[in-house]
Amino acid sequence: RLADYEVTRFIHEREKGKDGYIVFANQLLAAAAVAQFGFGPYYPYHGQTVLYYSAPSASPLAEKFNALMGAPEFDARELTAIADDIGVRRVYVIVTDYWSPSTPALGAMKREAALWKDFDGAAQVFLFE
């Protein structure tokens, strides 16, 4: 989808590359990022090496993203704790119109994010620092 490419390009351009942040997103968005910008960087996390996007599906970051999407509430401290463990300062979360968290969690994400941007209702990106 065009929105998947737009939102991943937005993050890449805002960050001026791929280093220093991680992205929690579904696998289609990770694929859009990899298609545009290639693989890597990778970070050590709990004895594994993880891609900066939460993919592949067996990665600890993908498991955290899936838990985030299914949680009734949202707590940004969980994301910043993961960022601290990995050694990055910023965490992006991308939600789409076809895979979104609960309404209360989405509202909390909007309130707690340092940045929130909507991509014509097809995707939303949130930045947590």
N, CA, C and O of each residue as an XYZ file, in Angstrom:
516
protein
N       0.825     -1.191      0.000
C       0.000      0.000      0.000
C       0.864      1.247      0.000
O       1.949      1.274      0.581
N       0.375      2.252     -0.646
C       1.103      3.509     -0.724
C       1.339      4.098      0.669
O       2.424      4.607      0.949
N       0.335      4.033      1.536
C       0.486      4.597      2.883
C       1.612      3.914      3.645
O       2.311      4.569      4.419
N       1.804      2.618      3.445
C       2.882      1.902      4.136
C       4.240      2.461      3.730
O       5.128      2.622      4.567
N       4.392      2.752      2.458
C       5.649      3.330      1.982
C       5.808      4.767      2.461
O       6.912      5.186      2.810
N       4.715      5.524      2.480
C       4.792      6.921      2.918
C       5.198      7.037      4.384
O       6.046      7.858      4.733
N       4.595      6.219      5.238
C       4.881      6.333      6.666
C       6.307      5.865      6.970
O       6.977      6.469      7.808
N       6.780      4.818      6.321
C       8.155      4.373      6.556
C       9.158      5.383      5.997
O      10.221      5.587      6.582
N       8.833      6.003      4.889
C       9.706      7.039      4.321
C       9.722      8.276      5.222
O      10.763      8.913      5.387
N       8.566      8.615      5.802
C       8.488      9.748      6.724
C       9.466      9.558      7.892
O      10.219     10.470      8.232
N       9.448      8.377      8.494
C      10.344      8.107      9.625
C      11.802      8.163      9.166
O      12.638      8.784      9.821
N      12.099      7.521      8.054
C      13.470      7.487      7.543
C      13.996      8.901      7.275
O      15.126      9.225      7.643
N      13.190      9.726      6.645
C      13.605     11.095      6.340
C      13.710     11.942      7.611
O      14.624     12.757      7.737
N      12.790     11.758      8.541
C      12.823     12.509      9.794
C      14.084     12.169     10.578
O      14.692     13.044     11.194
N      14.471     10.910     10.557
C      15.643     10.449     11.307
C      16.946     10.589     10.519
O      18.031     10.385     11.065
N      16.839     10.934      9.251
C      18.020     11.061      8.377
C      18.801      9.751      8.304
O      20.031      9.739      8.325
N      18.052      8.645      8.219
C      18.675      7.328      8.111
C      17.986      6.299      8.972
O      16.802      6.414      9.289
N      18.763      5.273      9.350
C      18.177      4.136     10.038
C      18.736      3.896     11.428
O      18.332      2.930     12.076
N      19.634      4.719     11.911
C      20.284      4.456     13.195
C      19.658      5.260     14.327
O      19.170      6.372     14.128
N      19.683      4.667     15.527
C      19.318      5.396     16.731
C      17.868      5.296     17.149
O      17.456      5.995     18.074
N      17.081      4.458     16.507
C      15.668      4.314     16.859
C      15.200      2.907     16.488
O      15.856      2.198     15.725
N      14.054      2.523     17.042
C      13.398      1.282     16.655
C      11.959      1.593     16.288
O      11.414      2.626     16.678
N      11.351      0.689     15.536
C       9.986      0.885     15.058
C       9.158     -0.356     15.375
O       9.508     -1.473     14.996
N       8.059     -0.131     16.076
C       7.086     -1.188     16.305
C       6.000     -1.044     15.247
O       5.269     -0.055     15.211
N       5.914     -2.044     14.398
C       4.968     -2.007     13.283
C       4.698     -3.435     12.821
O       5.416     -4.366     13.186
N       3.663     -3.590     12.023
C       3.390     -4.935     11.513
C       4.390     -5.299     10.418
O       5.166     -4.460      9.962
N       4.358     -6.551     10.011
C       5.347     -7.061      9.064
C       5.267     -6.409      7.692
O       6.282     -6.303      7.003
N       4.084     -5.970      7.282
C       3.959     -5.308      5.984
C       4.716     -3.979      5.980
O       5.339     -3.616      4.983
N       4.659     -3.271      7.084
C       5.399     -2.013      7.182
C       6.895     -2.266      7.245
O       7.677     -1.521      6.654
N       7.298     -3.308      7.956
C       8.723     -3.665      7.976
C       9.190     -4.011      6.571
O      10.289     -3.629      6.168
N       8.368     -4.728      5.829
C       8.721     -5.078      4.451
C       8.847     -3.830      3.581
O       9.733     -3.759      2.730
N       7.971     -2.848      3.786
C       8.058     -1.595      3.027
C       9.360     -0.871      3.349
O      10.005     -0.326      2.454
N       9.749     -0.863      4.618
C      11.007     -0.206      5.000
C      12.205     -0.930      4.398
O      13.116     -0.296      3.864
N      12.203     -2.250      4.485
C      13.319     -3.023      3.931
C      13.393     -2.853      2.418
O      14.484     -2.745      1.858
N      12.238     -2.828      1.753
C      12.224     -2.658      0.294
C      12.829     -1.313     -0.109
O      13.512     -1.215     -1.128
N      12.577     -0.288      0.687
C      13.066      1.049      0.354
C      14.496      1.304      0.821
O      15.272      1.959      0.125
N      14.846      0.784      2.004
C      16.095      1.209      2.631
C      17.041      0.061      2.978
O      18.124      0.300      3.513
N      16.657     -1.166      2.685
C      17.511     -2.314      2.965
C      17.410     -2.788      4.405
O      16.724     -2.185      5.230
N      18.106     -3.878      4.688
C      18.106     -4.450      6.029
C      19.027     -3.652      6.948
O      19.868     -2.873      6.502
N      18.835     -3.877      8.250
C      19.674     -3.256      9.260
C      19.279     -1.820      9.499
O      18.610     -1.208      8.666
N      19.682     -1.283     10.614
C      20.612     -1.852     11.576
C      19.956     -2.900     12.467
O      18.733     -3.019     12.548
N      20.823     -3.648     13.126
C      20.408     -4.663     14.077
C      20.936     -4.261     15.447
O      21.987     -3.630     15.563
N      20.197     -4.633     16.472
C      20.586     -4.289     17.840
C      20.527     -5.535     18.723
O      19.687     -6.409     18.510
N      21.423     -5.618     19.719
C      21.330     -6.719     20.685
C      20.172     -6.466     21.646
O      19.979     -5.347     22.123
N      19.409     -7.514     21.921
C      18.270     -7.394     22.841
C      17.988     -8.751     23.467
O      17.581     -9.689     22.783
N      18.203     -8.844     24.748
C      17.931    -10.070     25.508
C      18.549    -11.302     24.873
O      17.883    -12.324     24.702
N      19.818    -11.203     24.525
C      20.548    -12.340     23.999
C      20.302    -12.643     22.529
O      20.813    -13.634     22.007
N      19.533    -11.811     21.866
C      19.274    -11.977     20.443
C      19.697    -10.714     19.704
O      19.974     -9.680     20.311
N      19.738    -10.821     18.399
C      19.979     -9.659     17.556
C      18.675     -9.353     16.844
O      18.105    -10.218     16.181
N      18.196     -8.099     16.985
C      16.898     -7.735     16.424
C      17.051     -6.624     15.391
O      17.877     -5.723     15.536
N      16.239     -6.713     14.351
C      16.140     -5.677     13.330
C      15.487     -4.442     13.939
O      14.694     -4.562     14.873
N      15.803     -3.276     13.433
C      15.240     -2.046     13.984
C      13.735     -1.925     13.780
O      13.090     -1.136     14.470
N      13.162     -2.679     12.859
C      11.706     -2.838     12.745
C      11.321     -4.135     13.429
O      12.103     -5.086     13.451
N      10.123     -4.179     13.985
C       9.696     -5.354     14.756
C       9.318     -6.520     13.848
O       8.155     -6.920     13.782
N      10.285     -7.043     13.170
C      10.122     -8.214     12.302
C      11.450     -8.956     12.350
O      12.458     -8.318     12.651
N      11.525    -10.221     12.085
C      10.448    -11.134     11.683
C       9.506    -11.462     12.846
O       9.706    -11.012     13.974
N       8.497    -12.242     12.547
C       7.427    -12.482     13.519
C       7.904    -13.177     14.784
O       7.251    -13.052     15.820
N       9.004    -13.896     14.745
C       9.510    -14.590     15.932
C      10.423    -13.712     16.784
O      10.890    -14.158     17.832
N      10.687    -12.487     16.366
C      11.592    -11.635     17.137
C      10.908    -11.137     18.412
O       9.684    -11.008     18.450
N      11.690    -10.859     19.445
C      11.108    -10.317     20.680
C      10.377     -8.995     20.452
O       9.383     -8.718     21.125
N      10.850     -8.180     19.519
C      10.163     -6.907     19.252
C       8.805     -7.142     18.605
O       7.851     -6.423     18.901
N       8.700     -8.139     17.724
C       7.407     -8.460     17.116
C       6.436     -8.951     18.177
O       5.252     -8.615     18.150
N       6.937     -9.743     19.103
C       6.077    -10.216     20.188
C       5.593     -9.037     21.035
O       4.434     -9.007     21.448
N       6.462     -8.077     21.291
C       6.072     -6.880     22.053
C       5.037     -6.058     21.271
O       4.081     -5.540     21.849
N       5.239     -5.947     19.951
C       4.276     -5.206     19.127
C       2.916     -5.892     19.170
O       1.895     -5.225     19.336
N       2.887     -7.208     19.024
C       1.620     -7.933     19.062
C       0.923     -7.750     20.406
O      -0.297     -7.596     20.457
N       1.694     -7.767     21.496
C       1.121     -7.535     22.817
C       0.568     -6.114     22.920
O      -0.498     -5.902     23.498
N       1.287     -5.150     22.365
C       0.843     -3.758     22.371
C      -0.484     -3.603     21.631
O      -1.380     -2.899     22.098
N      -0.607     -4.254     20.490
C      -1.827     -4.140     19.704
C      -3.019     -4.799     20.400
O      -4.162     -4.397     20.180
N      -2.766     -5.793     21.228
C      -3.847     -6.488     21.907
C      -4.139     -5.998     23.312
O      -5.091     -6.457     23.943
N      -3.335     -5.078     23.809
C      -3.495     -4.616     25.193
C      -4.694     -3.679     25.336
O      -4.952     -2.864     24.451
N      -5.423     -3.790     26.439
C      -6.552     -2.881     26.646
C      -6.113     -1.461     26.983
O      -6.866     -0.507     26.786
N      -4.881     -1.325     27.496
C      -4.355     -0.008     27.851
C      -2.942      0.138     27.315
O      -2.325     -0.833     26.878
N      -2.443      1.357     27.353
C      -1.114      1.645     26.821
C      -0.285      2.344     27.877
O      -0.779      3.203     28.607
N       0.988      1.967     27.950
C       1.922      2.607     28.869
C       3.233      2.836     28.121
O       3.950      1.881     27.821
N       3.547      4.081     27.820
C       4.754      4.417     27.055
C       6.021      3.996     27.765
O       7.051      3.818     27.114
N       5.983      3.829     29.085
C       7.177      3.418     29.827
C       7.681      2.054     29.364
O       8.880      1.783     29.419
N       6.767      1.195     28.908
C       7.191     -0.108     28.384
C       8.066      0.072     27.149
O       9.067     -0.628     26.994
N       7.703      0.993     26.279
C       8.475      1.238     25.060
C       9.819      1.883     25.379
O      10.846      1.502     24.816
N       9.810      2.851     26.274
C      11.074      3.514     26.585
C      12.016      2.577     27.345
O      13.235      2.712     27.238
N      11.469      1.635     28.109
C      12.319      0.644     28.768
C      12.989     -0.261     27.737
O      14.161     -0.607     27.883
N      12.255     -0.641     26.702
C      12.841     -1.446     25.627
C      13.920     -0.644     24.912
O      14.993     -1.171     24.616
N      13.643      0.623     24.636
C      14.640      1.484     23.980
C      15.903      1.567     24.834
O      17.014      1.493     24.309
N      15.738      1.719     26.138
C      16.892      1.767     27.030
C      17.687      0.467     26.967
O      18.917      0.487     26.911
N      16.979     -0.666     26.976
C      17.653     -1.972     26.908
C      18.455     -2.123     25.618
O      19.544     -2.699     25.612
N      17.905     -1.602     24.536
C      18.554     -1.728     23.224
C      19.650     -0.683     23.047
O      20.635     -0.920     22.348
N      19.474      0.470     23.681
C      20.464      1.537     23.557
C      20.099      2.570     22.516
O      20.981      3.189     21.920
N      18.798      2.768     22.286
C      18.343      3.825     21.376
C      17.519      4.828     22.175
O      17.090      4.547     23.294
N      17.307      5.990     21.587
C      16.586      7.049     22.306
C      15.141      7.210     21.874
O      14.325      7.762     22.613
N      14.824      6.735     20.691
C      13.492      6.975     20.161
C      12.827      5.667     19.728
O      13.471      4.755     19.209
N      11.512      5.615     19.963
C      10.704      4.472     19.548
C       9.522      5.007     18.762
O       8.781      5.872     19.232
N       9.358      4.482     17.567
C       8.183      4.800     16.762
C       7.221      3.620     16.835
O       7.636      2.462     16.884
N       5.939      3.934     16.839
C       4.898      2.917     16.719
C       4.034      3.326     15.544
O       3.569      4.463     15.465
N       3.823      2.387     14.628
C       2.954      2.638     13.478
C       1.731      1.747     13.612
O       1.851      0.531     13.763
N       0.566      2.350     13.557
C      -0.680      1.591     13.528
C      -1.395      1.913     12.218
O      -1.245      3.000     11.660
N      -2.158      0.965     11.753
C      -2.843      1.126     10.474
C      -4.344      0.975     10.646
O      -4.831      0.556     11.696
N      -5.063      1.324      9.592
C      -6.513      1.170      9.628
C      -6.927     -0.301      9.615
O      -8.072     -0.619      9.935
N      -6.026     -1.187      9.257
C      -6.356     -2.617      9.249
C      -5.781     -3.352     10.452
O      -6.059     -4.539     10.621
N      -4.984     -2.685     11.300
C      -4.446     -3.326     12.506
C      -4.159     -2.240     13.526
O      -3.090     -1.629     13.520
N      -5.126     -2.008     14.400
C      -5.031     -0.906     15.343
C      -5.257     -1.415     16.763
O      -5.937     -2.422     16.959
N      -4.695     -0.731     17.749
C      -4.923     -1.133     19.145
C      -6.330     -0.773     19.594
O      -7.101     -0.190     18.832
N      -6.661     -1.118     20.822
C      -7.966     -0.771     21.378
C      -8.130      0.748     21.392
O      -7.147      1.489     21.377
N      -9.368      1.196     21.421
C      -9.651      2.634     21.425
C      -9.018      3.341     22.625
O      -8.418      4.402     22.448
N      -9.132      2.784     23.858
C      -8.460      3.468     24.980
C      -6.939      3.515     24.811
O      -6.311      4.527     25.124
N      -6.353      2.435     24.321
C      -4.896      2.422     24.120
C      -4.499      3.436     23.061
O      -3.502      4.139     23.227
N      -5.252      3.526     21.985
C      -4.951      4.493     20.930
C      -5.037      5.922     21.461
O      -4.196      6.758     21.134
N      -6.041      6.200     22.271
C      -6.156      7.532     22.878
C      -4.968      7.853     23.759
O      -4.458      8.973     23.732
N      -4.523      6.881     24.542
C      -3.355      7.089     25.398
C      -2.100      7.298     24.566
O      -1.252      8.115     24.925
N      -1.969      6.577     23.464
C      -0.811      6.766     22.591
C      -0.771      8.192     22.075
O       0.287      8.820     22.054
N      -1.917      8.701     21.660
C      -1.979     10.073     21.157
C      -1.585     11.072     22.242
O      -0.887     12.047     21.961
N      -2.023     10.841     23.471
C      -1.723     11.775     24.573
C      -0.258     11.716     24.991
O       0.335     12.744     25.319
N       0.330     10.520     24.983
C       1.677     10.342     25.515
C       2.784     10.535     24.486
O       3.945     10.706     24.859
N       2.456     10.513     23.226
C       3.479     10.591     22.181
C       4.098     11.986     22.108
O       3.424     12.998     22.297
N       5.392     12.007     21.831
C       6.081     13.279     21.576
C       5.687     13.819     20.209
O       5.741     15.025     19.969
N       5.292     12.919     19.319
C       4.855     13.284     17.967
C       3.783     12.302     17.553
O       3.895     11.102     17.806
N       2.750     12.810     16.920
C       1.698     11.966     16.348
C       1.366     12.522     14.976
O       1.103     13.716     14.830
N       1.378     11.662     13.976
C       1.065     12.090     12.607
C       0.137     11.078     11.976
O       0.362      9.870     12.053
N      -0.914     11.589     11.347
C      -1.890     10.753     10.660
C      -1.634     10.800      9.161
O      -1.359     11.863      8.603
N      -1.725      9.660      8.522
C      -1.536      9.551      7.080
C      -2.874      9.223      6.428
O      -3.123      8.092      6.011
N      -3.731     10.242      6.351
C      -5.036     10.153      5.706
C      -5.884      8.984      6.203
O      -6.623      8.375      5.430
N      -5.777      8.674      7.487
C      -6.576      7.614      8.084
C      -6.085      6.207      7.792
O      -6.586      5.249      8.381
N      -5.124      6.060      6.903
C      -4.610      4.735      6.544
C      -3.553      4.258      7.531
O      -3.418      3.057      7.764
N      -2.802      5.191      8.112
C      -1.754      4.849      9.066
C      -1.526      6.053      9.983
O      -1.772      7.204      9.623
N      -1.045      5.728     11.179
C      -0.670      6.762     12.134
C       0.694      6.386     12.693
O       0.974      5.216     12.954
N       1.534      7.393     12.871
C       2.845      7.147     13.474
C       2.935      7.944     14.766
O       2.511      9.097     14.846
N       3.496      7.294     15.768
C       3.688      7.881     17.086
C       5.151      7.785     17.454
O       5.787      6.758     17.219
N       5.689      8.839     18.024
C       7.072      8.845     18.483
C       7.093      8.967     19.993
O       6.417      9.813     20.578
N       7.889      8.099     20.613
C       8.085      8.129     22.065
C       9.563      8.278     22.341
O      10.393      7.588     21.747
N       9.892      9.202     23.263
C      11.304      9.467     23.583
C      11.554      9.264     25.065
O      12.680      9.438     25.531
